[in-house]
Amino acid sequence: MPEILEPETRYAKSGEFHIAYQVFGLGSVDVVVVPGFISNVEENWDAPSSARWLKRLARFARVITFDKRGTGLSDRVADLPSLEERMDDARAVMDAAGSERAVLLGISEGGSLACLFAATYPDRCISLVLYGAFAQFASWYPTEAKLAQFRDYVANRWGTGESAGKYAPSMAGDMTFKKAWARHERVGATPTAALALMRMNSEIDISGVLSALRVPTLVLHRTEDTAVNVEGGRFLARWIPSAKLLEFSGSDHLPYVGENSSDIADAIEEFVTGLRPALDVDRVLATVMFTDIVGSTRRAAELGDRAWRSLLEQHHDLVRREILRARGQEIKTLGDGFLATFDGPARAVRCALAVAETIQSLGLEVRTGLHTGEIEVSGDDIGGIAVHTAARIASAANAGQVLVSSTVRDLVAGSGLRFQDQGARHLKGLDESIRVLSALA
């Protein structure tokens, strides 16, 4: 399948305003993503989890994303935009993108706009997908006290990323995600714009138009959503004629984070195409690398939470830089370590050695394990005995040591890399003993 690259940003003219949009994807069905509170079509590609999710949608659809007026790369506005004006923006983007009819995917606050558009222009709407959406603003901010807390946050802490825990609880401890979320706030809207947009949002109540919807509708919601109560999604499904409701476990509001983000994308694909997605599993040969900070619990206790988070963020930045240099692929962070894959074992070993050396500048030491074997690629994750083996090798490494399997050593012959034999080890969880070696800098 061809690689889906970050698309070019273009502008559609909606009245006197310019609306930023992008078009990408391989499918024959158009899907217009109506974003939530704030967005930035280019920043979407900077966050790995968001980029992966967009690429997942693009495998079965021609995806059209845009920034509503007053947000992201679209023109700022002096007056509050109404839902009607935002609906004009969506239509202008569809026209500019050459889309006669499309599936509307309304996310969070964008669901209200998507519903209004589908009811007003059913001839341009194939079907409607609503994720984490609501008909009444009270599903998002149920009390004036809660809304006052939001205003205080925008006035005093906007751009810090502290709201990440509200929208992505599963990522609350990931400092890299929090840093990305802070940037999301800054590039999505200014504090003044955010407050103005929320004033408009506080007036949202589309309950009266739901019964007028005549397009096939799928409502998706996580049952413990910490931002928009699941009752908001249930209300939509109850009042939209023939709507189908699918509830997923979890508390994350963002569709692209959480363990079932791929399941949500699968449900959208099946609804849009009428076909159940093929099991996204592939087997490839790869070198798997696990890293782990030695003594992280003790160090965190010594430094305190704030200083430890800062140090951990520096660690993550340095490791990511080395993985990128070695053409590796970050699979995920593991709290105080990384799981990554490489298409060449020599690059993997050199990356591991560089990480071990670079991290010393932070006063940290890491243990690293590497193994080459067949892995199972399923969505954004990997599995298989090769992954399990690399994890066990990493757990056997000493502080600052890069420990590799004999398979890795055999495959890098002639590379100039040097190793010291550590003998055969019977590692926990593996049926057979495995010979390991220490890579030398």
C-alpha positions in Angstrom: 0.0 0.0 0.0 1.4 3.4 -0.9 2.7 5.6 1.9 0.3 8.3 2.9 2.4 11.5 3.4 1.5 14.8 5.0 -0.6 16.7 2.5 -0.4 20.2 1.3 -2.5 22.8 3.1 -4.8 24.8 0.8 -7.4 27.6 1.4 -11.1 27.7 0.5 -12.9 31.0 0.3 -16.0 31.2 2.5 -17.5 34.6 2.1 -14.7 37.0 3.1 -12.8 34.4 5.1 -10.1 31.9 4.1 -10.6 28.3 5.5 -7.5 26.1 5.7 -8.0 22.5 4.6 -6.2 19.4 3.5 -7.1 16.4 1.3 -5.4 13.0 1.5 -6.2 9.3 1.2 -6.6 6.3 -1.0 -10.3 5.6 -0.8 -13.2 6.2 -3.2 -15.5 7.6 -0.5 -15.0 11.2 0.7 -14.9 11.6 4.5 -15.0 15.2 5.8 -13.6 15.4 9.4 -15.4 18.2 11.3 -13.0 18.9 14.2 -13.8 19.6 17.8 -13.2 22.8 19.8 -9.8 23.8 18.2 -7.6 22.2 15.5 -4.7 22.9 13.3 -4.5 20.8 10.1 -0.7 20.8 10.0 -0.2 20.2 13.7 -2.4 17.1 13.3 0.6 15.4 11.7 3.2 16.3 14.3 1.6 14.1 17.0 2.4 10.4 16.2 -0.9 9.1 17.6 -3.0 11.6 15.6 -1.0 11.1 12.4 -1.4 7.3 12.6 -5.1 7.7 13.1 -5.5 10.0 10.1 -3.5 7.5 8.0 -5.7 4.7 9.2 -8.8 6.6 7.9 -7.0 7.4 4.7 -6.6 3.7 3.9 -10.3 3.4 3.1 -11.4 7.0 2.3 -10.4 10.3 0.7 -10.1 12.4 3.8 -10.8 16.1 4.0 -9.8 18.0 7.1 -10.2 21.7 7.8 -9.8 24.3 10.6 -13.0 26.2 11.4 -12.9 29.9 11.2 -11.2 31.5 14.2 -9.0 28.4 14.7 -5.8 26.8 13.4 -4.6 28.1 10.1 -8.0 29.6 9.1 -8.7 33.3 9.3 -9.3 34.8 12.7 -12.7 36.6 13.2 -13.8 39.7 15.1 -17.3 38.4 15.9 -18.4 35.1 17.2 -19.0 32.6 14.4 -22.4 31.0 14.4 -23.1 27.4 13.5 -24.6 28.6 10.3 -21.4 30.4 9.3 -19.4 27.3 10.2 -21.7 25.3 8.1 -20.9 27.6 5.2 -17.2 27.0 5.8 -17.7 23.2 5.6 -19.6 23.6 2.3 -16.9 25.9 0.9 -14.2 23.3 1.8 -16.2 20.5 0.1 -16.6 22.7 -3.0 -12.9 23.5 -3.1 -11.9 19.9 -2.6 -14.3 18.8 -5.4 -16.5 16.8 -3.1 -20.1 16.5 -4.2 -21.2 14.2 -1.4 -19.3 12.9 1.6 -19.5 11.1 4.9 -19.4 13.7 7.7 -17.3 12.7 10.7 -18.1 15.1 13.5 -15.8 14.9 16.5 -16.8 16.3 19.9 -18.1 19.8 19.4 -17.8 19.3 15.7 -20.7 16.7 15.9 -23.2 19.5 16.4 -22.1 21.2 13.2 -22.0 17.9 11.3 -25.6 17.2 12.4 -26.8 20.6 11.3 -25.1 20.3 8.0 -26.5 16.8 7.3 -30.0 18.0 8.1 -29.7 21.1 6.0 -27.9 19.6 3.0 -28.9 15.9 2.9 -28.1 15.8 -0.8 -24.4 16.4 0.1 -24.2 14.0 3.0 -23.9 10.3 2.3 -24.0 9.4 6.0 -23.0 10.8 9.4 -20.5 9.6 12.0 -20.5 11.2 15.4 -17.7 10.5 17.9 -17.7 11.9 21.5 -20.4 14.3 20.3 -23.4 16.0 22.0 -26.6 17.8 21.2 -26.6 20.1 24.3 -23.6 22.0 25.7 -24.4 20.7 29.2 -23.0 17.3 28.1 -19.6 19.0 27.9 -19.8 21.5 30.7 -22.8 20.6 32.9 -22.5 23.5 35.4 -21.6 27.1 35.4 -18.9 26.3 38.0 -17.2 23.9 35.5 -17.4 26.5 32.8 -15.8 29.0 35.1 -12.9 26.6 35.7 -12.4 26.4 32.0 -12.3 30.2 31.7 -9.8 30.4 34.5 -7.6 27.8 32.8 -7.7 29.7 29.5 -6.9 33.0 31.2 -4.0 31.7 33.2 -2.7 28.4 31.9 -3.6 28.2 28.2 -0.8 26.7 26.2 0.7 24.7 29.2 -1.0 21.4 28.2 -2.4 20.9 31.7 -5.8 20.1 30.2 -4.4 16.9 28.5 -5.6 14.8 31.5 -9.2 15.9 30.8 -9.1 14.9 27.1 -6.7 12.0 27.2 -6.5 10.5 30.7 -4.5 7.4 29.5 -1.7 9.8 28.4 -1.7 12.0 31.5 1.6 10.7 32.7 3.3 11.0 29.3 5.3 14.2 29.3 5.9 14.1 25.6 2.2 14.0 24.9 1.6 16.8 27.4 4.2 18.9 25.6 2.5 18.2 22.3 -0.9 19.0 23.7 0.5 22.3 25.0 1.5 23.1 21.4 -2.0 22.0 20.2 -3.6 24.6 22.4 -1.2 27.4 21.2 -1.5 26.7 17.5 -5.2 25.9 17.7 -6.4 29.2 19.1 -5.2 32.2 21.1 -6.6 32.5 24.6 -8.9 35.3 23.5 -10.2 33.2 20.6 -10.6 30.2 22.8 -12.8 32.2 25.2 -14.8 33.7 22.4 -15.4 30.3 20.8 -16.5 28.8 24.1 -19.1 31.6 24.5 -20.6 30.5 21.2 -20.3 26.9 22.1 -22.2 27.5 25.4 -25.3 28.3 23.3 -25.3 25.0 21.4 -28.5 23.0 21.6 -29.4 21.2 18.4 -32.0 18.9 20.1 -34.7 20.3 17.9 -33.0 19.3 14.6 -32.1 15.7 15.4 -35.5 14.3 14.3 -35.0 16.0 10.9 -31.9 13.9 10.2 -32.6 11.4 7.4 -29.1 10.1 6.6 -27.6 6.8 8.0 -26.0 7.7 11.3 -23.4 6.0 13.6 -22.8 7.3 17.1 -19.6 6.3 18.8 -18.7 7.1 22.4 -16.5 5.9 25.2 -18.4 5.0 28.3 -16.2 6.8 30.8 -15.4 9.8 28.6 -14.0 12.5 31.0 -14.8 15.4 28.7 -18.2 14.7 27.2 -20.5 12.5 29.2 -21.6 9.3 27.4 -25.2 10.4 28.0 -24.6 13.0 25.3 -23.9 10.3 22.8 -26.9 8.2 24.0 -29.2 11.2 23.6 -28.1 11.6 20.0 -28.7 7.9 19.2 -32.1 8.1 20.9 -33.4 11.0 18.9 -31.7 10.6 15.5 -34.0 8.3 13.5 -32.5 4.8 13.0 -29.1 5.9 14.5 -26.8 3.1 15.5 -24.9 3.5 18.8 -21.6 1.8 19.6 -20.0 2.3 23.0 -16.4 1.6 23.8 -14.6 1.1 27.1 -12.2 3.8 28.2 -12.1 7.4 29.5 -10.2 9.1 26.7 -12.1 11.8 24.7 -9.6 11.9 21.8 -10.4 9.2 19.3 -6.8 8.6 18.4 -5.5 7.7 21.9 -6.4 4.8 24.1 -6.1 1.0 23.6 -9.3 0.8 21.4 -8.5 3.7 19.1 -8.0 1.2 16.2 -11.3 -0.4 17.0 -13.0 3.0 16.7 -11.4 3.4 13.3 -12.4 -0.1 12.3 -16.1 0.7 13.2 -16.0 3.8 11.1 -14.5 1.9 8.1 -17.2 -0.8 8.3 -19.9 1.8 8.5 -18.5 3.9 5.7 -17.7 1.1 3.3 -20.1 -1.6 4.4 -17.2 -3.9 4.7 -15.6 -5.3 7.8 -12.0 -4.3 7.8 -9.5 -7.1 7.0 -7.5 -8.1 10.0 -4.6 -5.6 9.9 -1.8 -8.1 10.8 1.4 -8.5 8.9 4.6 -10.4 9.6 7.9 -8.8 8.9 11.5 -9.3 9.9 12.7 -6.5 12.2 15.2 -5.8 14.9 13.3 -4.9 18.1 14.8 -2.6 20.7 13.7 -2.1 24.3 15.2 0.5 26.5 14.7 1.1 30.2 16.0 3.7 32.7 17.9 2.1 35.5 16.8 3.1 39.0 14.0 5.4 37.7 11.8 4.9 40.8 14.6 5.9 43.2 15.6 8.8 41.0 12.1 10.1 40.8 11.8 10.0 44.6 15.0 11.9 45.0 14.1 14.7 42.5 10.4 15.1 43.1 7.6 14.9 40.6 8.2 18.2 38.7 12.0 17.8 38.3 11.6 14.1 37.4 9.0 14.9 34.7 11.3 17.5 33.2 14.2 15.1 33.2 12.1 12.3 31.7 11.0 14.7 28.9 14.6 15.4 28.1 15.3 11.7 28.0 12.4 11.1 25.6 13.6 13.8 23.3 17.1 12.4 23.1 16.0 8.8 22.5 13.6 9.9 19.8 16.3 11.9 18.1 18.6 8.8 18.0 15.8 6.5 16.7 15.0 9.0 14.0 18.7 9.2 13.0 18.8 5.5 12.7 15.7 5.3 10.5 13.9 3.4 13.3 10.2 3.5 14.1 9.0 4.3 17.6 6.3 1.9 18.6 5.5 3.3 22.0 6.9 4.7 25.2 6.9 2.4 28.3 6.9 5.0 31.0 10.6 5.3 31.4 11.7 3.4 28.3 11.0 2.8 24.6 9.9 0.1 22.3 11.2 0.6 18.7 11.9 -1.4 15.6 14.5 -1.1 12.8 14.8 -2.5 9.3 18.5 -3.2 9.8 20.2 -4.7 12.9 23.4 -2.7 12.5 21.5 0.6 12.6 19.6 -0.7 15.7 22.8 -1.5 17.5 24.4 1.8 16.7 21.2 3.6 17.8 21.3 1.7 21.1 24.9 2.6 21.7 24.2 6.2 20.9 21.3 6.3 23.3 23.4 4.7 26.1 26.1 7.3 25.6 23.9 10.4 25.1 21.7 9.7 28.1 24.7 9.8 30.4 24.7 13.6 29.8 21.5 13.7 31.8 23.0 11.7 34.6 20.9 8.7 33.7 21.8 5.1 32.7 19.7 2.8 30.5 19.6 -0.9 30.0 18.9 -2.0 26.4 17.9 -5.3 24.7 17.9 -6.1 21.0 16.7 -9.1 19.1 16.1 -9.7 15.4 13.2 -11.9 14.4 9.7 -12.1 12.8 7.2 -9.7 14.4 3.5 -9.4 14.0 2.4 -5.8 13.0 -1.1 -5.2 14.0 -2.3 -1.6 13.6 0.1 0.6 15.6 1.4 -2.2 17.8 3.7 -5.2 17.4 3.8 -8.6 18.9 5.2 -12.1 18.6 8.0 -14.1 20.2 10.7 -11.7 18.8 9.2 -8.8 20.8 9.0 -11.0 23.9 12.6 -12.1 23.5 13.9 -8.6 23.1 12.1 -7.5 26.3 13.6 -10.4 28.3 17.1 -9.6 26.9 16.7 -6.0 28.0 15.6 -7.0 31.5 18.9 -9.0 31.8 21.1 -6.1 30.8 23.1 -4.2 33.3 23.1 -0.4 33.7 24.5 1.2 30.6 24.7 -2.1 28.8 23.5 -2.9 25.3 22.7 -6.6 25.3 21.9 -8.3 22.0 21.0 -11.8 20.9 23.4 -14.0 18.9 21.0 -13.5 16.0 21.7 -9.8 15.9 25.5 -10.5 16.1 25.4 -12.9 13.2 23.5 -10.5 11.0 25.9 -7.6 11.5 29.0 -9.4 10.4 31.3 -7.1 8.5 29.7 -4.0 10.0 32.7 -3.2 12.3 30.6 -3.5 15.4 32.3 -5.3 18.3 30.7 -7.6 20.9 31.7 -9.4 24.1 30.1 -12.8 24.6 28.1 -13.1 27.8 27.3 -16.8 27.4 24.0 -18.6 27.2 21.2 -17.4 29.4 17.9 -19.0 30.4 15.7 -15.9 30.4 12.4 -15.9 32.3 9.5 -16.7 30.0 11.6 -18.3 27.2 11.5 -22.0 26.7 15.1 -22.3 25.6 18.3 -20.6 26.6 19.6 -17.9 24.4 23.2 -16.7 23.8 23.6 -13.0 24.5 26.4 -10.5 23.8 27.3 -7.1 25.0 27.8 -4.5 22.3 30.9 -2.4 22.7 31.1 1.3 22.0 
